[in-house]
Amino acid sequence: MLPREAKRPSFAGQQVLRYIQKYGFIPESPRWLLSQGRIQEAEAIVQKAARRNGVQAPEVIFDSIELQDLNSQNQQSYSVLDLVRTQNIRSITIMSVILWMVISIGYFGLSLDTPNLHGDIYVNCFLSAVIEVPAYTISWLLLRNLPRRYSMAGVLFLGGCVLLFIQLVPAYLHLVSIILVMIGKFGITASFSIVYVYTAELYPTVVRNMGVGASSMASRFGSILSPYFVYLGAYDRFLPYILMGSLTVLTGILTLFLPESYGTPLPETIEQMLRVKGIKYKNTSKTKRNTKNGEENSVILKTTSF
């Protein structure tokens, strides 16, 4: 007979079943439905959301005539290669990949290095987990009230600079070193929470899932590399903090070149994407026409933001 533990479903299996049960209760994205030309389904979801929130929705939410040009553009199929098709989206993709990878290296590197800190290993692991609670709370407040670019750069500078200061702490001040490590973990955790929203707002609807997916895949490479950063501590105790802190600060500087998406309508097509700072673009008549059409479509779809 199997032991009692073997008969119990695993925790991971229970979570998978729970997500499958909730699948039918999660509505599809109205923006994605619009990009696929399924306007009636998008209107039904918006009207249902309006009823639940006690808001009177207009009879006609999306004007089919005004959306005709947008639907004609979105009927074409897109692939991962579209993430590097134009100079602007190619620059955003490269910077997003670097951003996600460095954040993942810092997050998992500090998490794996926690048992190597001075003091009780269980207390240090507990503090490393607890510090994520205020980090997520602060990131939520930053996303609601402050620009994305400066919020991301601010928490990256905080986490990176604190990690660089650890090498200046005298060896006998173990508590100060632990506090600095936790502050660094706080900043990197907050950036990990913000980067999901920021990346989704940078990419247009037609390739948003592929853009976020490619960036998330890059972060997995960062998590693979993070143990090797921790192993460098065998040669120099401060070497992992120096490398992770330097990469985090440099990534914070790189973030300042990304466009600001706070308070702007989400782009629907690649032509509507916000421009990366510091890159010169050719002002052709086609680009101007696409930009004008993108602004008109953004005004039409602005009322559908949730």
VOTI-784499 format. One record per atom (N, C-alpha, C, O): residue in one letter; x, y, z. Coordinates in steps of 0.2 Angstrom, whole numbers, padded with zeros to 4 digits, always signed. Each point is the difference from the previous one (the first is absolute). Layout:
<lumzas>
AXYZ...
</lumzas>
This chain:
<lumzas>
M+0004-0006+0000M-0004+0006+0000M+0004+0006+0000M+0006+0000+0003L-0008+0006-0006L+0003+0006+0000L+0000+0003+0006L-0005+0000+0004P+0010+0004-0001P+0000+0003+0006P-0005+0006-0001P-0002+0002-0005R+0000+0000+0011R-0005+0006+0000R+0002+0006-0003R-0005+0003-0004E+0011-0001+0004E+0002+0006-0003E+0000-0001-0008E-0001+0005-0003A+0002-0011+0001A+0000-0001-0008A-0007+0001-0002A-0001+0002-0006K-0004-0003+0010K-0007+0000-0002K-0003+0007-0001K-0005+0002-0003R+0009+0003+0007R-0003+0007+0000R+0003+0003-0006R+0005+0000-0002P-0010+0004-0001P+0002+0004-0006P+0005+0006+0002P+0000+0002+0005S+0005-0001-0009S+0005+0005+0001S-0003+0007+0000S-0005+0001-0002F+0009+0003+0005F-0002+0007+0001F+0000+0003-0007F-0005+0004-0001A+0010-0005-0003A+0000+0003-0007A-0006-0003-0004A-0003+0004-0004G+0001-0010+0005G-0006-0003-0004G-0006+0004+0002G-0005+0001-0004Q+0004+0000+0011Q-0006+0003+0002Q+0000+0007-0003Q-0006+0003-0001Q+0011+0001+0001Q+0000+0007-0003Q-0002-0001-0007Q-0004+0005-0003V+0007-0010-0001V-0002+0000-0007V-0008-0001-0001V-0003+0003-0004L+0000-0008+0008L-0007-0001+0000L-0004+0006+0002L-0005+0002-0003R+0008+0002+0007R-0004+0006+0002R+0000+0005-0005R-0005+0004-0001Y+0011-0003-0003Y+0000+0004-0006Y-0005-0002-0005Y-0003+0004-0003I+0003-0010+0002I-0004-0003-0005I-0008+0001+0001I-0004+0002-0004Q+0002-0002+0011Q-0006+0001+0002Q-0002+0008-0001Q-0006+0001-0002K+0011+0003+0002K-0002+0007-0001K+0001+0003-0007K-0001+0005-0001Y+0002-0010-0003Y+0001+0002-0007Y-0006+0003-0003Y+0001+0005-0004G-0007-0008+0005G-0006+0003-0003G-0002+0006+0003G-0004+0004-0003F+0007-0001+0009F-0002+0006+0003F+0004+0006-0002F-0002+0005+0002I+0007-0006-0005I+0005+0005-0002I-0002+0002-0007I+0001-0004-0005P-0003+0010+0004P-0002+0003-0007P+0006+0001-0004P+0006+0001+0002E-0007-0001-0009E+0005+0001-0005E+0001+0008+0000E-0004+0003+0002S+0010-0002-0004S+0002+0008-0001S-0004+0003-0005S+0001-0002-0006P-0005+0007+0007P-0003+0004-0005P+0004+0003-0005P-0001+0000-0006R+0007+0002+0008R+0005+0003-0005R+0002-0006-0005R+0001+0001-0006W+0001-0007+0009W+0002-0005-0005W-0006-0002-0005W+0001-0002-0005L-0007+0002+0008L-0006-0002-0004L-0001+0005-0006L-0001-0001-0006L+0003+0008+0008L-0001+0005-0005L+0006-0001-0006L-0002+0001-0006S+0008-0003+0009S+0005-0001-0005S-0001-0006-0005S+0002+0000-0005Q-0007-0005+0007Q-0002-0005-0004Q-0006+0001-0004Q-0002-0005-0003G-0001+0011+0004G-0006+0002-0004G-0006-0003+0004G-0006+0000-0003R+0006-0002+0009R-0006-0003+0003R-0003+0005+0005R+0001+0000+0006I-0004+0005-0010I-0003+0006+0004I-0006-0002+0004I+0000+0003+0006Q-0004-0007-0008Q-0006-0001+0004Q+0002-0004+0007Q-0003+0002+0005E+0008-0006-0005E+0002-0004+0006E+0003+0005+0004E-0001+0000+0007A+0005+0005-0009A+0003+0005+0004A-0005+0005+0003A+0001+0002+0006E-0006+0000-0010E-0006+0004+0003E-0003-0004+0006E-0002+0003+0005A+0000-0009-0006A-0003-0004+0005A+0004+0000+0006A-0003+0000+0006I+0010-0001-0006I+0004+0000+0006I+0000+0007+0003I-0001+0000+0007V+0001+0005-0010V+0000+0007+0002V-0007+0001+0004V+0000+0003+0005Q-0005-0005-0008Q-0007+0001+0002Q-0001-0004+0007Q-0003+0003+0005K+0006-0009-0005K+0000-0004+0006K+0004+0003+0006K-0003+0000+0006A+0009+0003-0008A+0004+0003+0005A-0004+0007+0003A+0001+0001+0006A-0004+0002-0011A-0004+0006+0002A-0006-0001+0005A-0001+0003+0005R-0002-0009-0006R-0006-0002+0004R+0003-0002+0007R-0003+0002+0005R+0008-0005-0005R+0003-0002+0007R+0003+0006+0004R+0000+0000+0006N+0002+0005-0010N+0002+0006+0004N-0005+0005+0001N+0001+0006+0002G-0007-0007-0004G-0006+0004+0001G+0001+0006-0005G-0002+0006+0002V+0005-0006-0008V+0000+0005-0005V-0004-0001-0005V+0000-0006-0003Q-0003+0011+0000Q-0004+0000-0006Q+0004+0000-0006Q+0003+0005-0002A-0003-0010-0002A+0004-0001-0006A-0004+0003-0006A-0006-0001+0000P+0009+0004-0004P-0003+0003-0006P-0003-0006-0005P+0003-0006+0001E-0008+0007-0005E-0002-0005-0004E+0005-0002-0005E+0001-0006-0001V+0002+0010-0002V+0006-0001-0005V+0006+0002+0003V+0002+0006+0001I+0002-0011+0001I+0007+0001+0003I+0005+0001-0005I+0004+0005+0001F-0004-0009-0006F+0005+0001-0005F-0003+0001-0007F-0005-0003-0002D+0007+0009-0001D-0003+0002-0006D+0003-0004-0006D+0006+0000-0001S-0010-0004-0002S+0003-0005-0005S+0004+0004-0006S+0004-0003-0003I-0007+0009+0001I+0003+0003-0005I+0007+0003+0002I+0004+0000-0004E-0003+0002+0010E+0006+0003+0002E+0005-0005+0001E+0006+0001-0001L-0008-0007+0003L+0004-0006+0001L+0002-0004-0006L+0003-0005+0000Q-0006+0007-0006Q+0001-0004-0006Q+0007+0000-0002Q+0003-0005-0002D+0000+0011+0002D+0007+0000-0002D+0005-0004+0005D+0005-0003-0002L-0007+0004+0009L+0004-0004+0005L-0001-0007-0001L+0005-0004+0000N-0010+0001-0002N-0001-0007-0001N+0003-0002-0006N+0002-0006+0000S-0002+0010-0005S+0004-0002-0006S+0007-0001+0001S+0003-0004-0003Q+0000+0008+0007Q+0007+0000+0002Q+0001-0007+0004Q+0006-0003+0000N-0010+0002+0004N+0001-0005+0005N-0002-0007-0002N+0001-0005+0003Q-0004+0004-0009Q-0001-0006-0003Q+0006-0004-0002Q+0000-0007+0000Q+0005+0010-0001Q+0007-0004-0002Q+0002-0003+0006Q-0001+0002+0006S+0005-0008-0007S+0003-0004+0005S+0006+0003+0002S+0004+0003-0004Y-0002-0004+0010Y+0006+0002+0003Y+0004-0005+0003Y-0003-0005+0002S+0010+0005-0002S+0004-0005+0003S+0005+0003+0004S+0000+0006+0001V+0005-0010+0002V+0005+0003+0004V+0005+0004-0003V+0003+0005+0003L-0002-0006-0010L+0004+0005-0004L-0002+0007+0000L+0004+0004-0001D-0011-0003+0002D-0002+0007+0000D+0002+0004+0006D+0000+0006+0000L+0003-0010+0005L+0003+0004+0006L+0006+0003-0002L+0003+0005+0004V+0000-0006-0010V+0006+0003-0002V-0001+0003-0007V+0005+0001-0003R-0011+0000+0001R-0001+0002-0007R+0002+0007-0001R+0004+0002-0005T-0006+0003+0009T+0002+0007-0001T+0005+0002+0005T+0002-0004+0005Q+0001+0010-0006Q+0006+0002+0005Q-0003+0001+0007Q+0004-0001+0005N-0010+0004-0005N-0002+0002+0007N-0002-0006+0004N+0002-0001+0006I-0006-0004-0009I-0002-0006+0004I+0006-0004+0001I+0001-0004+0005R+0004+0004-0009R+0006-0004+0001R+0004+0003+0006R+0003-0004+0004S-0002+0010-0004S+0003+0003+0006S-0003-0001+0007S+0003-0002+0005I-0010+0002-0006I-0004-0001+0007I+0001-0008+0001I+0001-0001+0006T-0001-0003-0010T+0001-0007+0001T+0007-0002+0003T+0000-0003+0005I+0005+0006-0008I+0007-0001+0003I+0000+0003+0007I+0003-0004+0004M-0005+0010-0003M+0000+0003+0007M-0004-0004+0005M+0002-0001+0006S-0008-0002-0008S-0004-0004+0004S+0003-0006+0002S+0000-0003+0006V+0003-0001-0011V+0004-0006+0002V+0005+0001+0005V+0001-0004+0004I+0003+0010-0005I+0006+0001+0004I-0003+0002+0007I+0002-0003+0005L-0008+0007-0005L-0003+0002+0007L-0002-0006+0004L+0001-0001+0006W-0005-0004-0010W-0003-0006+0004W+0006-0004+0002W+0000-0003+0006M+0005+0002-0010M+0006-0005+0002M+0003+0003+0006M+0002-0004+0004V+0000+0010-0004V+0004+0003+0006V-0004+0000+0006V+0002-0002+0005I-0009+0003-0005I-0004+0000+0006I+0000-0007+0002I+0000-0001+0006S-0001-0004-0010S+0000-0007+0002S+0006-0002+0003S+0000-0004+0005I+0006+0006-0008I+0006-0002+0003I+0001+0003+0008I+0002-0003+0004G-0004+0009-0004G+0000+0003+0007G-0005-0003+0005G+0002-0001+0006Y-0008+0000-0008Y-0005-0003+0004Y+0002-0007+0003Y+0000-0001+0006F+0001-0003-0011F+0002-0007+0002F+0007-0001+0003F+0001-0004+0004G+0003+0009-0006G+0007+0000+0003G+0000+0001+0007G+0003-0003+0004L-0007+0009-0002L+0000+0001+0007L-0004-0005+0004L+0001-0001+0006S-0006-0002-0009S-0004-0005+0003S+0004-0006+0002S+0000-0003+0005L+0004+0001-0010L+0005-0006+0001L+0005+0001+0004L+0003-0004+0004D-0001+0011-0003D+0006+0001+0004D-0002+0002+0007D+0004+0001+0005T-0010-0001-0003T-0003+0001+0007T+0003-0005+0005T+0002+0003+0005P-0001-0009-0006P+0003-0005+0005P+0007+0002+0001P+0003-0002+0005N+0000+0005-0009N+0007+0002+0001N+0001+0006+0004N+0006+0002+0002L-0011+0001+0000L+0001+0006+0004L+0001-0002+0007L-0001-0005+0002H+0004+0010+0002H+0002-0001+0007H-0007-0001+0004H-0005+0003-0001G+0006-0006+0007G-0006-0001+0004G-0004-0007-0001G+0003-0004-0004D-0009+0004+0007D-0004-0006-0001D-0003-0001-0007D-0003+0005-0003I+0004-0011+0000I-0002-0001-0007I-0008+0001-0001I-0002+0002-0005Y-0001-0004+0010Y-0008+0000+0000Y-0002+0007+0000Y-0005+0002-0003V+0008+0002+0008V-0002+0006+0001V+0001+0005-0007V-0004+0004-0002N+0010-0006-0001N+0002+0004-0006N-0005-0002-0006N-0002+0005-0003C+0000-0011+0003C-0005-0002-0005C-0006+0003+0001C-0004+0002-0005F+0002-0002+0011F-0007+0003+0002F+0000+0008-0002F-0005+0002-0003L+0011+0001+0005L+0000+0007-0002L+0000+0001-0007L-0003+0005-0003S+0006-0009-0001S+0001+0000-0007S-0007+0000-0003S-0002+0003-0006A-0003-0007+0009A-0006-0001-0003A-0005+0005+0002A-0004+0002-0004V+0005+0000+0010V-0005+0006+0003V+0001+0006-0003V-0004+0004-0001I+0011-0002-0001I+0001+0006-0004I-0004+0001-0006I+0000+0006-0003E-0002-0011+0000E-0004+0000-0006E-0007+0003+0000E-0002+0003-0004V+0000-0004+0010V-0007+0003+0002V+0000+0008-0001V-0004+0002-0004P+0008+0001+0007P+0000+0008-0001P+0002+0001-0007P-0002+0006-0003A+0007-0010+0000A+0002+0002-0007A-0006+0000-0005A+0000+0004-0004Y-0004-0009+0005Y-0006-0001-0004Y-0005+0006+0001Y-0003+0002-0005T+0003+0000+0011T-0005+0005+0002T+0002+0007-0003T-0004+0004-0003I+0011-0003+0004I+0003+0006-0003I-0001+0000-0008I-0001+0006-0003S+0002-0011+0000S+0000-0001-0007S-0007+0002-0002S-0001+0003-0006W-0004-0006+0009W-0007+0002-0001W-0002+0007+0000W-0003+0003-0004L+0006+0000+0009L-0001+0008+0001L+0003+0004-0005L-0002+0004-0003L+0008-0007+0001L+0004+0004-0006L-0003-0001-0006L-0001+0005-0004L-0002-0011+0002L-0004-0001-0006L-0006+0004+0000L-0002+0002-0006R-0001+0000+0011R-0006+0004+0000R+0001+0007+0000R-0004+0004-0003N+0010-0001+0005N+0000+0007+0001N+0006+0003-0003N+0000+0006-0001L+0005-0010-0001L+0006+0003-0003L+0002-0003-0007L-0002-0005-0002P+0006+0009-0002P+0002-0003-0007P+0003-0006+0001P+0004-0001+0004R-0005-0003-0009R+0003-0007+0000R+0008+0000-0001R+0004-0003+0004R-0001+0008-0008R+0007+0000-0001R+0004+0002+0006R+0005-0003+0001Y-0008+0008+0002Y+0004+0002+0006Y-0001-0004+0006Y+0004-0001+0004S-0010-0002-0004S-0001-0005+0006S+0005-0006-0001S+0003-0003+0005M-0003+0000-0011M+0005-0006-0002M+0007+0002+0002M+0004-0004+0003A-0002+0010-0006A+0007+0002+0001A+0002+0001+0007A+0005-0001+0003G-0010+0004+0001G+0001+0002+0007G+0001-0007+0004G+0005+0000+0004V-0009-0005-0004V+0001-0006+0004V+0006-0004-0003V+0003-0003+0005L-0001+0004-0011L+0006-0003-0002L+0006+0003+0003L+0005-0003+0002F-0005+0010-0002F+0006+0003+0003F+0000-0001+0007F+0006-0001+0003L-0012+0001+0000L+0000-0002+0008L+0004-0007+0001L+0004-0001+0004G-0007-0004-0008G+0003-0007+0001G+0007+0000-0002G+0004-0004+0004G-0002+0007-0009G+0007-0001-0003G+0005+0004+0005G+0005-0003+0001C-0007+0009+0000C+0005+0004+0005C+0001-0003+0006C+0006+0000+0003V-0011-0003+0000V+0000-0003+0007V+0005-0006+0000V+0004-0001+0004L-0005-0003-0010L+0005-0006+0000L+0007+0002-0001L+0004-0003+0002L-0003+0009-0005L+0007+0002-0001L+0003+0003+0006L+0006+0000+0001F-0010+0002+0004F+0002+0003+0006F+0002-0005+0005F+0003+0001+0005I-0005-0008-0006I+0001-0005+0005I+0008-0001+0001I+0002-0002+0005Q+0002+0003-0010Q+0007-0001+0000Q+0003+0005+0005Q+0006-0001+0002L-0009+0006-0001L+0003+0006+0004L-0002-0001+0008L+0003+0003+0004V-0007-0008-0003V-0002-0001+0007V+0005-0004+0004V+0003-0005-0003P+0000+0007+0008P+0005-0004+0004P-0003-0007+0002P-0006-0002+0000A+0011-0003+0000A-0002-0007+0001A-0003-0001+0006A-0004-0005+0001Y+0005+0009+0005Y-0004-0002+0006Y-0007+0003+0000Y-0003-0002+0005L+0001+0006-0010L-0007+0002+0000L-0004-0004-0004L-0002+0001-0005H+0001-0007+0008H-0004-0005-0004H-0007+0002-0001H-0003-0001-0005L+0000+0004+0010L-0007+0002-0001L-0001+0005-0005L-0005+0000-0004V+0009+0005+0003V+0000+0005-0005V+0000-0003-0007V-0004+0002-0005S+0008-0007+0004S+0001-0004-0006S-0007-0003-0002S-0002+0000-0006I-0001-0003+0011I-0006-0004-0001I-0005+0005-0002I-0005-0001-0004I+0004+0007+0007I-0005+0005-0001I+0001+0003-0007I-0005+0001-0004L+0011+0000+0002L+0002+0002-0007L-0002-0005-0005L-0003+0002-0006V+0004-0008+0007V-0002-0006-0005V-0008+0000+0000V-0003-0001-0006M+0000+0002+0011M-0008+0000+0000M-0002+0006-0003M-0005-0001-0004I+0008+0007+0004I-0002+0006-0003I+0001-0002-0008I-0004+0002-0004G+0009-0005+0002G+0002-0001-0007G-0006-0005-0002G-0002+0001-0006K+0001-0006+0010K-0006-0005-0002K-0006+0004-0001K-0004-0002-0004F+0002+0007+0008F-0006+0004+0000F+0000+0003-0007F-0005+0000-0003G+0010+0004+0001G+0000+0004-0006G+0000-0005-0006G-0004+0002-0005I+0007-0007+0005I+0000-0005-0006I-0007-0003-0001I-0003-0001-0005T+0000-0001+0011T-0007-0003+0000T-0005+0005-0002T-0004-0002-0004A+0005+0008+0006A-0005+0005-0003A+0001+0001-0007A-0005+0001-0004S+0011-0001+0001S+0001+0001-0007S-0003-0007-0004S-0003+0001-0005F+0004-0006+0008F-0003-0006-0003F-0008+0000-0001F-0003-0003-0004S+0000+0006+0009S-0007+0001+0000S-0002+0005-0005S-0005+0000-0003I+0009+0006+0002I-0002+0005-0004I+0001-0002-0008I-0003+0002-0004V+0008-0006+0003V+0002-0001-0007V-0005-0004-0003V+0000+0001-0007Y-0004-0005+0010Y-0006-0003-0003Y-0004+0004-0004Y-0002+0000-0005V-0001+0005+0009V-0004+0005-0002V+0003+0005-0005V-0003+0001-0005Y+0009+0001+0006Y+0003+0005-0005Y+0001-0004-0006Y-0001+0004-0006T+0004-0010+0005T+0001-0003-0006T-0006-0001-0004T-0001+0001-0006A-0005-0003+0010A-0006-0001-0004A-0003+0007-0003A-0003+0000-0005E+0005+0005+0008E-0003+0007-0002E+0004+0002-0006E-0002+0004-0004L+0009-0006+0003L+0004+0002-0005L-0002-0003-0007L+0001+0003-0005Y-0003-0010+0005Y-0001-0003-0006Y-0007+0001-0002Y-0005+0001+0004P+0003-0001-0011P-0007+0001-0002P-0004-0007+0001P+0003-0005+0001T-0009+0006-0002T-0004-0006+0001T+0001-0006-0004T+0000-0006+0002V+0002+0007-0008V+0001-0005-0005V+0006-0004+0002V+0000-0006-0002V+0005+0008+0005V+0006-0004+0002V+0001+0000+0008V+0006-0001+0002R-0011+0004+0002R+0002+0001+0007R+0001-0007+0003R+0005+0000+0004N-0009-0005-0005N+0002-0007+0003N+0006-0002-0002N+0004-0003+0004M-0002+0004-0010M+0007-0003-0002M+0006+0004+0003M+0005-0002+0001G-0006+0009-0001G+0005+0004+0003G+0001-0001+0008G+0006-0001+0002V-0012+0000+0001V+0001-0002+0007V+0003-0007+0001V+0004-0001+0005G-0006-0004-0009G+0002-0006+0000G+0008-0001-0001G+0003-0003+0003A-0001+0007-0008A+0007+0000-0002A+0004+0003+0006A+0006-0003+0001S-0008+0008+0002S+0003+0003+0005S+0000-0004+0006S+0006-0001+0004S-0011-0003-0002S+0000-0005+0005S+0004-0005-0001S+0004-0003+0005M-0003+0000-0011M+0005-0005-0002M+0007+0002+0001M+0004-0004+0003A-0003+0011-0004A+0007+0002+0001A+0001+0000+0008A+0006-0001+0002S-0011+0003+0002S+0001-0001+0007S+0002-0007+0003S+0003+0000+0005R-0006-0005-0009R+0002-0007+0002R+0008-0001-0001R+0003-0004+0004F+0000+0007-0009F+0007+0000-0001F+0003+0003+0006F+0006-0002+0002G-0008+0008+0000G+0002+0003+0006G+0000-0004+0006G+0005+0000+0004S-0010-0004-0003S-0001-0004+0006S+0005-0006-0001S+0002-0003+0005I+0000+0001-0011I+0005-0006-0001I+0007+0003+0002I+0004-0004+0003L-0003+0010-0005L+0007+0003+0001L+0001+0002+0008L+0005+0000+0002S-0011+0001+0001S+0001+0003+0007S+0004-0005+0005S+0004+0003+0004P-0005-0009-0004P+0005-0004+0004P+0007+0001-0001P+0004-0001+0005Y-0002+0002-0011Y+0007+0001-0001Y+0003+0006+0002Y+0006+0001+0002F-0011+0004-0001F+0002+0007+0003F+0001-0002+0008F+0005+0003+0003V-0009-0007+0000V+0001-0002+0007V+0006-0004+0001V+0004+0001+0005Y-0002-0005-0010Y+0006-0004+0001Y+0006+0004+0000Y+0006-0002+0002L-0006+0008-0005L+0006+0004+0000L+0002+0003+0007L+0005+0002+0001G-0010-0003+0003G+0002+0002+0007G+0005-0004+0003G+0003+0001+0006A-0001-0007-0009A+0005-0004+0003A+0007+0003-0001A+0005-0002+0003Y-0004+0006-0008Y+0006+0004-0002Y+0000+0006+0004Y+0006+0002+0002D-0011+0002-0002D-0001+0006+0004D-0007+0001+0002D-0005+0000-0003R+0005+0001+0010R-0007+0000+0003R-0004+0006-0003R-0007-0001+0000F+0010+0006-0002F-0004+0006-0002F-0001+0000-0008F-0003+0004-0003L+0006-0009-0001L+0000+0000-0007L-0007+0000-0003L-0002+0003-0004P-0002-0008+0007P-0007+0000-0002P-0004+0006+0000P-0004+0002-0004Y+0005+0002+0010Y-0004+0006+0001Y+0003+0005-0005Y-0004+0004-0002I+0010-0004+0001I+0003+0005-0004I-0003-0001-0007I-0002+0005-0004L+0002-0011+0001L-0002-0001-0007L-0008+0001+0000L-0002+0003-0005M-0002-0005+0010M-0007+0001-0001M-0002+0007+0001M-0004+0002-0003G+0008+0001+0008G-0002+0007+0001G+0002+0005-0006G-0004+0004-0002S+0010-0006-0002S+0002+0004-0006S-0005-0001-0005S-0002+0004-0004L+0000-0011+0003L-0005-0001-0006L-0007+0003+0001L-0003+0003-0004T+0001-0003+0011T-0006+0004+0001T+0000+0007-0001T-0005+0003-0002V+0011+0000+0004V+0000+0008-0001V+0000+0001-0007V-0003+0005-0003L+0007-0009-0001L+0001+0002-0007L-0007-0002-0004L-0002+0004-0004T-0002-0009+0007T-0007-0001-0003T-0004+0006+0002T-0005+0002-0004G+0005+0001+0010G-0004+0006+0002G+0002+0005-0005G-0005+0004-0002I+0011-0003+0000I+0001+0006-0005I-0003-0002-0007I-0002+0005-0003L+0003-0011+0001L-0003-0002-0006L-0008+0001+0000L-0003+0002-0005T+0000-0003+0011T-0007+0001+0000T-0002+0007-0002T-0006+0001-0002L+0010+0004+0004L-0002+0007-0001L-0001+0001-0008L-0002+0006-0002F+0005-0010-0002F-0001+0001-0007F-0006-0003-0003F-0002+0001-0006L-0002-0005+0010L-0006-0003-0002L-0006+0006+0000L+0001+0005+0003P-0006-0006-0008P-0005+0005+0000P-0004+0000+0006P-0001-0006+0004E-0003+0011-0002E-0004+0000+0006E-0007-0002-0002E-0003+0003-0005S+0000-0007+0008S-0007-0003-0002S-0005+0002+0005S-0006-0002-0001Y+0008+0006+0007Y-0005+0001+0005Y-0005+0005-0003Y+0002+0006-0002G-0008-0007+0003G-0006+0005-0002G-0001+0000-0008G-0003+0005-0002T+0006-0009-0001T-0001+0000-0008T-0004-0007-0002T+0000-0005+0004P-0004+0006-0009P-0004-0006-0002P+0005-0005-0003P+0005+0001-0002L-0007-0008+0003L+0004-0005-0002L+0000-0001-0007L-0005+0001-0004P+0011-0002+0001P+0001+0000-0008P-0004-0006-0002P+0000-0006+0003E-0003+0006-0009E-0003-0005-0003E+0004-0003-0006E-0001-0006-0001T+0004+0010-0002T+0005-0003-0006T+0007+0002+0001T+0001+0004+0005I+0003-0007-0009I+0007+0002+0001I+0002+0007-0002I+0004+0003+0003E-0008+0000-0007E+0001+0007-0002E-0002+0005+0006E+0003+0005+0000Q-0007-0008+0004Q-0002+0005+0006Q+0004+0000+0006Q-0001+0003+0005M+0007-0008-0005M+0004+0000+0005M+0004+0006+0002M+0001+0004-0005L+0000-0003+0011L+0003+0006+0003L+0008+0000-0003L+0002-0006+0000R+0001+0011-0001R+0007+0000-0003R+0005+0000+0006R-0001+0003+0005V+0006-0007-0006V+0006+0000+0004V+0004+0006+0000V+0001+0003-0005K+0001+0000+0011K+0003+0006+0000K+0008-0001-0002K+0003-0005+0001G-0001+0010-0005G+0007+0000-0002G+0001-0003-0007G+0006-0001-0002I-0011-0001-0001I+0000-0003-0007I-0003+0004-0005I-0006+0002+0001K+0009+0000-0007K-0002+0004-0005K-0004-0005-0005K+0002-0005-0002Y-0008+0008+0000Y-0004-0004-0004Y-0001+0004-0007Y+0000+0006+0001K-0001-0009-0006K-0001+0003-0007K-0008+0002+0000K-0004-0004+0001N+0003+0011-0002N-0007+0002+0000N-0002+0000-0007N+0000+0005-0004T-0003-0011+0002T-0003-0001-0007T-0007+0001+0001T-0003+0001+0005S+0000+0000-0011S-0008+0002+0000S-0004-0006+0002S-0005+0001+0003K+0008-0007-0004K-0004-0006+0002K+0000-0001+0008K-0004-0001+0003T+0010+0003+0000T+0001+0000+0007T-0005+0005+0003T-0003-0001+0005K+0003+0007-0008K-0005+0005+0003K-0007-0002-0001K-0004+0001+0005R+0002-0004-0010R-0007-0002-0001R-0001-0006+0005R-0006+0000+0003N+0010-0004-0002N-0001-0006+0005N-0001+0003+0007N-0004-0002+0004T+0009+0007-0003T-0001+0003+0007T-0006+0004+0001T-0003-0001+0006K+0000+0004-0011K-0006+0004+0001K-0006-0005+0001K-0004+0001+0004N+0004-0006-0008N-0005-0006+0000N+0000-0003+0007N-0005-0002+0003G+0012+0001+0000G+0000-0003+0006G-0002+0004+0006G-0003-0002+0004E+0004+0009-0005E-0003+0005+0005E-0008-0001+0000E-0003+0001+0005E+0000-0001-0011E-0007+0000+0000E-0003-0007+0003E-0005+0001+0003N+0009-0006-0005N-0003-0007+0003N+0001+0000+0007N-0004-0003+0004S+0010+0006-0001S+0001+0001+0007S-0006+0003+0004S-0002-0002+0005V+0000+0008-0009V-0006+0004+0003V-0006-0005+0001V-0004+0001+0004I+0003-0004-0010I-0006-0005+0000I+0000-0005+0005I-0005-0001+0004L+0011-0002-0003L+0000-0005+0005L+0002+0002+0007L+0000-0004+0005K+0001+0010-0004K+0002+0003+0007K-0006-0002+0005K+0002-0001+0006T-0008+0001-0008T-0006-0001+0005T+0000-0007+0002T-0004-0002+0004T+0008-0003-0007T-0001-0007+0001T+0005-0002+0005T+0001-0006+0002S+0003+0011+0001S+0006-0002+0005S-0004-0002+0006S-0004+0003+0002F+0007-0008+0002F-0003-0002+0006F+0005+0001+0006F-0001-0001+0005
</lumzas>
